[in-house]
Amino acid sequence: MNIAPITDENAPWKQRFRLFLSRGYLARCNYERGLVVSNKSGIYQLYSWNVSNGELRQLTQHTTGKEKGMISSDGQSIYYLNDTQGDEIGHLICINTETDEQIDITPDMKPYSIITMKTDYISRTLAYLISDKENGFQLFTRSMISTTFGPPNLIYQTSNFTENFAISYDGQLVVIETRDTEKGAGSNLVVFDTRNPEQHISTLDDGMDVNIVPKQFASLSNDTRLLAKSNRSGIYRPFIWNVSTNERIDFACEQLSNEGDVTPLDWSSDGKLILLLHIHNATFQVYSYCIDDGILNKLIEQPSGVIFDAQFSPNGSIIVQWETSNMPLQIISLNGKTGAFEQIMLKSLINDQIPASHLRRSVTFPSSDGQLIQGWLTLPVTNDKSGPLPTILDMHGGPEDVATNRFCPETEGWVDHGFAHLSINYRGSITFGRKFQHKIYSNIGYWEIEDVVAARTWLIEQGIAQANVIFLTGWSYGGYLTLLALGKQPDLWAGGMAGIAIADWTVQYEDSAERLRGYQKTLFGGTPEEKPELYTTASPITYVEQIIAPVLIIQACNDTRCPIRPMKNYEAKMHQYNKNCEIEWFDGGHSLNNVEQTISHEERMLHWVQRVLNTNKT
């Protein structure tokens, strides 16, 4: 079999990568200003957004790109982490959107990772959650006037993984999701008074293994109601909790099926409406919920597709980050009552010519224990009736992520070359319920691989895949699963392509940034010293001797999530046992922000697969 890569610079698969993509966020109290993250320059950078005329002004010039930032509620400041070559460790920078002046707000601190950052509604308090190996996780607040900051105020510190908090209208209250009690995989909420952080205002606990996630406080003065979600029913459902009185209102969502998560997206400025997103069977539906009468309004004219975020605008419209398998990510405006499409907010970023995409459909199949697994199947358009196809089996990163019907140049690139492509939502994926997500905890790698093998079985039984030409691929956690499946089920695969992957969980824990060490403890239920057998069993390096198929690894040199040493050890062991392993190291971190670099990675994989197939043929 000879599947020659299409190397023409104008090939459709390359054009899709080069389409302008953008994510946009309006300042909460100044809707004329926004923050846009865009690859307009060829590398993702931060832009100041003049919402009225669509004008963008580039604010960052990082060689490895910058894809994360936050705009203050008044729109006068934009914040981001200034790191080194994408390693996600550095200092928090404030940019004045009027003057473009950049200020390091923690010049005297050692470098750290930023978890989350927010300002209060009146932009007088900045709150930021950071982590480092010396201090664990720390939540600070700072008083602020424009870009002048008061001294740091330590609100909360823990060695346990945490990532979500909310700050009240005037910055006097913060609520944080904590894992400081013995709750298994669960979490609870703790409320602090920023003027006296040693005293807890209140605590909310929904029970063992239940997660509670804060979203935002009401945008009204002296209003201590918090919008949050809990999965105590087995799926996420929204509620409002008054942190001062402990009164709680769980939303009536009876008209929704008792499946799929419902996530709160935004709270209207008058405090009367809540914007909700229901995800079920990979279908995204937006609702508005009226607090006064409990009526849930389905925005029935909402265009189909994937919705990443949405917020109310002052004219009653809803600003949505939206994409489909045929249309790249856009910022659009929808009618706030019906969901009908109104306009594209950033027309200048939409290319006139978008290469046609292939039809993608949702499929389900049973895993080894009978659990149904959902995935997305894409097939080439061909008149060839000769039988099954060479196939790419793709695992998303995370694991707390989900494969959706999104615009995906990587998928289209494979299908353009005649491959079938299946991306699966293995156990551990989000939006399928608490039991589904938590199934992998304290048994990392086992159920995910069961689901991957079940996907292979289904593809063969359906006549879609050639049994001896199924390749595994994935990035980050998906790259980890690629290496693990190659070692634990070596007879099933033609090869595997792993990007920025995890190879050894124990060494990974030793070398990772603190935020990932905390997350590992949550996944495994302890440290490598406490759970040595679990860490060994879950690590791909344990199974190197069993690997049969060739392996291609693409790994970053400056990644603190998947650091160098575990993969160097894996590479050495593969060569020790004379395994067919190629590895490409590139400058950068965990995020792939450079468009041409991403195309280069994809092209490298296409050429590698061609060589593997030609070798097998001879």
Phi, psi and omega in degrees: 000131182232100179255095186282129177298139176275107189261356179305135183297336180260014178302141182307322183295329176282324179300322181297321178296328186273359176296142178290129177238148182208143169243137185228147182223127177276143172296133190299325183245013177209088189284001175275350182239147180207172175243132177237135171253118189218152173261028182307324182273357186101345176226134180300127178220169178267140181229142169278137188242117170274103191294325186293323181245000177078004183292136176245139176233119184291133183251332182243154182225037185287135184295328178265005177089168180213116185242003180230133178198175181214137177256138180293162184298329179270357177077006183274344184222147174233137185241145174202165178268122177270101183250184181248116176051038174077018183278357176063026174230123182181220181232149179283127182248138174250127177252125172284117186287347176275318187251348186067010177296137180246131184235129171280115186272354177228056187296336184266000181266153170292155180303149184212169172265142176262131180264304181209149176217143182208156168245158175287178187290333182260009176054045175245353179222130172255132175239136180215136180255121183233170177211148170206168186290334182282321188246358182072225181256131181227134175252122179244154166236154176221132170290151185210143168229109188057244180249026174253127188241144173280181181292154180291139181241108181285118183265320190204143178215139181205158173265354182268149183299132174209150183211352186237134173210166176223151181235139187286174184311313184253008177080007182279341180234141168229143175237134184231144174279123185237159175230039185272354177249162181283092183234022183064235179272004186272182181209166173223178181247138176232135183252134180238147169269119185294342178278340180214071190294346179288344181255122176282133177282312181195167180222144177234126183227123181258007174114176184298134176066010180263133178260135172239127185239122178283143177252294181195155172278160173299145183269045180231143180298138177064017178259116184255025176278136181245134173268129184209181175220152180221146177252033180294337177276356184107340175225154181289132174224145184277158175203165174244132181234121174277109188289344179273322184255348184070007174294138183229135177236111175273133186291138175280110182237037186298330183286348175274152175295154181278039178218152178085142181284147170244119185245131174286134182254321184198162180234125184298155186296335178272359177077012187259333186238145175240135176265126184237150175235122177255125178242118180215131183051041177064021176252133184255125179225129180264140177229154166247138184243124179270120184292323185295316184247358177071017181278132179256116185255116177280127179278083195293338182265009179303131178295144179291154180143190182261130179246119182269327181195160178202152177209154178290146170249162186294340181269008178094352177282172177239127179266123191234140168265115196221144173204165175227176178295340180257348186228126180292168184307131179224162171253116184234164177249132178242152175297129186291344180258326184248338185084005180295143179297135178248303181197160170274128185283332182232074183298328184295345183264358184260118179290150181288324184248117177241117179304139182298141177262163178274155180294129177244135181229150178281136178228158174225152179205154181277142172272187187296335180258010180092349179297130177284133179247134181258147177207177180239120183253131177233130182238148176289153175275113185210151175264003181286117181257020188286350176132201186299163187246155165298145193224143173253124177252114192249134176244129180288167177279188177130250009285350184279069178214183181207137173281132183230177178276055185267171174288121189223094178300328180298313178300312183297327179298318178293316184291326175303332182264013173094007179270147162281150183223127177232121172253133188241151173258086181290168175304137188108340178292152179271166177081002178252012177104159184297316182299318180295315182291318185275356183303328186276346185299137182062015176208045189301132175096333186292300185289330177299315180290324174304319181289323178296315179295322177296324177297317178299314180302315181296317180300321180287315181298328180278358181074019182272315188251143167284126188301328183262009181227054176245118180255141175265147174205159177172161179240147180061241179297328175294325174293321175302312181296327176300309180295321181294316180294324178297327181273323184274332179230065193292337185278355192263350194237146174279338180169175180214142179238112185246129178249137180034062192261165174263129182245331183213107186295328182292309178293326175304315179297319182295325190255347185288160169297157188300324181299326179280329175297317178298320180293321178299318179299324177294315181295317186268346183079020179161181180273171175301327178292327181276330184229057187299321182293320179298316180296319180292314181298327185275352188267129178302329182298337179296333189249017183303318183300334184273347187293135178248316187284155175292154184228135171242129180236132175242115191229144181272145182277340187240027184272120177267355174274316176238080189291173190291314193302316179302320181285327174299318178296319179296315180300315180297319180291323176299317179289327178301323181261017175057040177276152180280095185225123173247140179224134178242123177261136178229153178287127180149180180248211187284336182264138177263095187258346184264120185298311183293327176295321178296319176298319178299318177299315181297319180294322178299319180293320179298315179295321181296315179297320178300317180295319179298316181293320179294322178296316179296327181292322181280000000 
